[in-house]
Amino acid sequence: MFNGWLIKFGDVVLPNSFILADGWESVPNQRIEIDAYRDANVLLHRETSENFKTSLTLNIRSMNLAEMTAFKNVIGLATLEITSKRQRRVTVTYWNDEELDYKTAIMYMPDITYSIHTVDEAAKDIEYNSFSVELIEY
């Protein structure tokens, strides 16, 4: 049953307002091929792992410094133990578009490229451009 949200980090739901319209991309339950070969009749034989993996891309809207701080707090990297923080390893519960249900996984977050749109010296604020966050299941 869909509960109105797409992803949560630990126990904290990422508000949908952070995700751009058309900004949710998922490749759920990716099959991992262990071995494949063709026999003498050129028939394909595949051995596929029982452990499927998911990858997600969240296209995040532009935001100011206060919103970026709130976004970072939801992800919670700062509160992780040092090993998980170094690896950007997070526990997420996400909407699985293949199963049409929520699934929990341990994922890592590759490097994120941030781009600054403007800096307001008087207001001491930064306006960030939209950016993408990838999550790849271990």
Secondary structure as GFF3:
##gff-version 3
##sequence-region A 1 138
A	DSSP	beta_strand	7	9	.	.	.	ID=ss1
A	DSSP	beta_strand	12	13	.	.	.	ID=ss2
A	DSSP	three_ten_helix	16	18	.	.	.	ID=ss3
A	DSSP	beta_strand	19	30	.	.	.	ID=ss4
A	DSSP	beta_strand	33	38	.	.	.	ID=ss5
A	DSSP	beta_strand	44	48	.	.	.	ID=ss6
A	DSSP	beta_strand	53	60	.	.	.	ID=ss7
A	DSSP	beta_strand	63	64	.	.	.	ID=ss8
A	DSSP	alpha_helix	65	75	.	.	.	ID=ss9
A	DSSP	three_ten_helix	77	79	.	.	.	ID=ss10
A	DSSP	alpha_helix	82	87	.	.	.	ID=ss11
A	DSSP	beta_strand	89	96	.	.	.	ID=ss12
A	DSSP	beta_strand	101	108	.	.	.	ID=ss13
A	DSSP	beta_strand	116	120	.	.	.	ID=ss14
A	DSSP	beta_strand	125	128	.	.	.	ID=ss15
A	DSSP	beta_strand	131	137	.	.	.	ID=ss16
###
